[in-house]
Amino acid sequence: MPDEVLYERRGALAVVTMNRPRYRNAQNSAMTYALDAAFTRAVDDGDVRVIVLAGAGEHFSAGHDIGTPERDADTPFPRRATIWWDHTDRAGADRRYAREVEVYLSMCRRWRDLPKPTIAMVQGACIAGGMMLAWVCDLIVAAEDAFFADPVLRMGIPGVEYFAHPWALGPRFAREILFTGDRFDARRAYEIGMVNRVVPRADLETAVTALAERVAAMPPFGLALAKRGLNQCEDLMGMRAGMDAVFGLHHVAHAHNAEVTGDPLAGLDPKAMKR
């Protein structure tokens, strides 16, 4: 595996770890494609029953890479989702739409639909694109120090590309976190049903392993069918169609920012977003 992602087999579990701790596991394209390769590897391994997604270091993920020295938004990669053309020889809204429909919306949807159960092991920051990665997992176990936010409305953008907010948070709380950009902690995430369990940081890995092993003991085909059934029910409740609609609004916002400010992100870098 590339250095951006670590892959480890632990019995019936595959542990996939985002490995950019220096940048709080901000997701550049190299990491995103490496995650895709790791998930594919786990699905293709007949001895793997459950996939655990983790983040190295103090934080799960601070979201999309919008400012590290290794930001590679203009770099071509062999496309796996392939529902659109390569972005690197395009311009304007075409360029951004082509990239984001590939590396954000389509990949996240594919990961959500993996036939094997997935568990997110979350500590520290889980921000914007970080929440997308947690949300595609079937179960989320959070450390007590975990915190969550989607602050991209500060850029004039109506939420991250994989717009699961009404389903993962409930419509009322989704409005609150989008309209304010405020953080919420692991306990609040548990109260609204976004995470399954909250445990002390020191117990996080042990708790995730124990849960994953319980799931792994179930019949694998039954797990795959149950997962598919639950995903289909969510989609019948409008999740897929809603995401498509909001993805369009997301790109209207990028185009508006580019036209008004000259920058699709409205001139906001990570430091400005933090302030």
C-alpha positions in Angstrom: 0.0 0.0 0.0 1.1 3.6 -0.5 2.4 5.4 2.6 -0.8 7.5 2.9 -2.7 4.4 4.0 -1.7 1.4 6.1 -3.3 -2.0 5.8 -3.2 -4.8 8.4 -4.9 -8.1 8.7 -5.9 -9.1 12.3 -7.6 -12.4 12.0 -10.9 -11.8 10.4 -10.5 -8.1 10.5 -8.8 -5.8 8.0 -7.6 -2.5 9.6 -7.3 0.3 7.1 -5.5 3.4 8.6 -5.2 6.8 7.2 -1.6 7.7 7.6 -1.0 11.5 7.4 -0.9 12.3 11.1 1.3 15.4 10.5 -1.7 16.9 8.7 -4.4 15.4 10.9 -5.0 12.9 8.2 -6.3 15.5 5.7 -7.4 13.7 2.6 -5.4 14.4 -0.5 -6.1 12.5 -3.7 -3.2 10.0 -3.0 -4.8 9.1 0.3 -8.3 8.8 -1.3 -7.2 6.4 -4.0 -5.1 4.5 -1.5 -8.2 4.1 0.7 -10.1 2.8 -2.4 -7.3 0.2 -3.1 -7.3 -0.9 0.6 -11.1 -1.4 0.7 -10.9 -3.4 -2.6 -8.1 -5.5 -1.1 -10.2 -6.2 2.0 -13.3 -7.1 0.0 -11.3 -9.4 -2.3 -9.8 -11.3 0.7 -12.1 -14.1 1.5 -10.8 -14.4 5.1 -11.7 -10.8 5.9 -15.1 -10.5 7.5 -15.1 -6.9 8.8 -13.2 -3.7 7.8 -12.1 -1.2 10.4 -11.3 2.4 9.3 -8.9 4.3 11.5 -6.8 7.4 11.6 -3.1 7.5 12.7 -2.1 9.9 15.5 -4.3 12.2 17.5 -7.1 12.7 15.0 -9.3 10.6 12.7 -9.4 13.2 9.9 -9.5 16.9 9.5 -11.3 16.6 6.2 -10.3 17.4 2.6 -6.8 18.6 2.0 -7.2 22.3 1.1 -3.7 23.5 2.1 -0.9 21.1 2.9 2.3 21.0 0.9 1.2 17.6 -0.5 -2.2 18.8 -1.9 -2.5 17.1 -5.2 -5.9 18.2 -6.6 -4.3 18.8 -10.1 -2.7 15.3 -10.3 -4.3 12.6 -12.4 -4.8 9.2 -10.9 -6.2 6.0 -12.5 -9.9 6.4 -11.9 -11.9 3.7 -10.2 -15.4 5.2 -10.0 -15.2 6.3 -13.7 -18.6 7.9 -14.1 -17.0 11.1 -15.5 -13.9 12.0 -17.4 -10.5 13.0 -16.0 -10.5 16.5 -14.6 -6.9 17.5 -15.2 -7.3 18.6 -18.8 -10.5 20.5 -18.1 -11.2 24.0 -16.9 -13.6 25.9 -14.7 -16.6 24.2 -13.2 -16.0 21.2 -15.5 -12.6 20.6 -13.8 -13.9 20.8 -10.2 -17.1 18.8 -10.9 -15.2 16.1 -12.7 -12.8 15.6 -9.8 -15.3 15.8 -7.0 -17.8 13.5 -8.5 -15.0 10.9 -8.8 -13.0 11.3 -5.5 -15.8 12.4 -3.1 -19.3 11.5 -4.1 -18.8 8.4 -6.2 -16.0 6.8 -4.1 -17.9 7.4 -0.9 -21.0 5.8 -2.3 -19.0 2.8 -3.4 -17.5 2.5 0.0 -20.9 2.7 1.6 -22.0 -0.2 -0.6 -19.1 -2.6 0.2 -20.5 -6.0 0.9 -18.6 -6.4 4.1 -19.4 -4.5 7.3 -17.3 -1.5 8.1 -16.6 0.2 11.4 -15.1 3.7 11.9 -12.8 4.1 14.9 -12.9 7.8 15.6 -10.7 9.9 17.9 -10.0 13.6 18.0 -11.1 15.7 15.0 -13.6 14.3 12.5 -14.3 17.4 10.4 -16.3 17.8 7.1 -14.7 15.3 4.8 -13.7 13.3 7.9 -17.4 12.9 8.7 -18.0 11.7 5.2 -15.6 8.8 5.8 -17.2 8.0 9.1 -20.7 8.2 7.6 -20.0 5.6 4.9 -19.1 3.1 7.6 -21.9 0.9 9.0 -20.9 1.5 12.6 -19.1 4.3 14.3 -17.3 3.9 17.7 -16.0 7.2 19.0 -13.5 8.1 21.7 -14.6 10.5 24.4 -12.3 13.2 22.9 -13.8 12.9 19.4 -15.5 16.0 18.0 -17.4 16.6 14.8 -18.2 19.5 12.5 -19.1 20.5 8.9 -18.1 24.2 8.8 -18.0 24.6 5.0 -21.0 26.9 5.0 -18.5 29.5 6.1 -17.2 29.2 2.5 -20.8 29.7 1.2 -21.0 26.0 0.4 -24.1 24.0 1.7 -22.2 21.1 3.2 -19.7 18.5 2.1 -20.1 16.5 -1.1 -21.4 13.3 0.4 -24.5 15.0 1.9 -25.7 12.4 4.4 -26.6 15.1 7.0 -30.4 14.6 7.2 -30.0 10.8 7.5 -27.0 10.7 9.8 -27.9 13.6 12.0 -31.7 14.1 11.6 -33.0 17.2 9.8 -33.3 19.4 12.8 -29.8 18.9 14.1 -28.4 18.9 10.6 -29.7 22.5 10.3 -28.0 23.5 13.5 -24.6 22.2 12.7 -24.7 23.6 9.1 -26.2 27.0 10.0 -23.7 27.5 12.8 -20.6 25.6 11.7 -20.3 24.6 15.4 -18.5 21.5 16.7 -20.4 18.8 18.6 -18.8 16.2 20.8 -18.9 12.4 20.9 -21.6 12.3 23.6 -23.9 14.6 21.6 -23.2 12.4 18.5 -24.3 9.4 20.5 -27.4 11.1 21.8 -28.6 11.8 18.2 -27.8 8.3 17.0 -24.9 9.2 14.8 -22.4 7.0 16.6 -23.0 3.6 18.2 -20.7 3.8 21.2 -18.5 6.3 23.1 -15.6 4.9 25.0 -12.5 6.3 26.8 -9.7 7.1 24.4 -7.5 4.4 26.0 -10.2 1.8 25.4 -11.0 2.8 21.8 -9.1 0.1 19.9 -10.1 -2.6 22.3 -13.8 -1.7 22.1 -13.7 -1.6 18.3 -11.9 -4.9 18.0 -14.4 -6.6 20.4 -17.4 -5.2 18.4 -15.8 -6.1 15.0 -15.1 -9.7 16.2 -18.7 -10.1 17.3 -19.9 -8.9 13.9 -17.3 -11.1 12.1 -18.8 -14.2 13.8 -22.1 -13.7 11.9 -22.7 -15.5 8.5 -20.9 -13.3 5.9 -23.6 -13.6 3.2 -26.3 -12.8 5.7 -24.3 -9.7 6.7 -23.9 -8.6 3.1 -27.6 -9.0 2.4 -28.6 -7.2 5.6 -26.3 -4.3 4.8 -27.6 -4.1 1.2 -31.2 -4.1 2.5 -30.5 -1.3 5.0 -28.8 0.8 2.3 -31.7 0.2 -0.1 -34.1 1.4 2.6 -32.1 4.5 3.1 -32.1 5.2 -0.6 -35.9 4.6 -0.8 -36.1 7.3 2.0 -34.5 9.7 -0.5 -30.8 9.5 0.5 -29.3 8.9 -3.0 -31.6 11.4 -4.8 -31.1 14.0 -2.0 -27.3 13.7 -2.4 -27.5 14.1 -6.1 -29.6 17.3 -5.6 -27.3 18.8 -3.0 -24.1 17.9 -5.0 -25.5 20.2 -7.7 -26.0 23.0 -5.2 -22.5 22.4 -3.8 -21.1 23.1 -7.2 -23.3 26.1 -7.8 -21.6 27.5 -4.6 -18.1 26.7 -5.9 -18.9 28.4 -9.2 -20.4 31.4 -7.5 -17.3 31.8 -5.3 -15.0 31.6 -8.3 -17.0 34.2 -10.1 -17.3 36.6 -7.2 -14.0 36.1 -5.3 -11.8 34.4 -7.9 -11.5 31.4 -5.6 -13.9 28.4 -5.5 -13.3 28.2 -1.7 -13.9 31.9 -1.2 -10.3 32.5 -0.2 -10.6 30.5 3.0 -7.6 28.2 3.9 -7.4 25.9 6.9 -6.2 28.6 9.2 -9.0 31.0 8.2 -11.5 28.2 8.6 -10.2 27.5 12.1 -10.5 31.1 13.1 
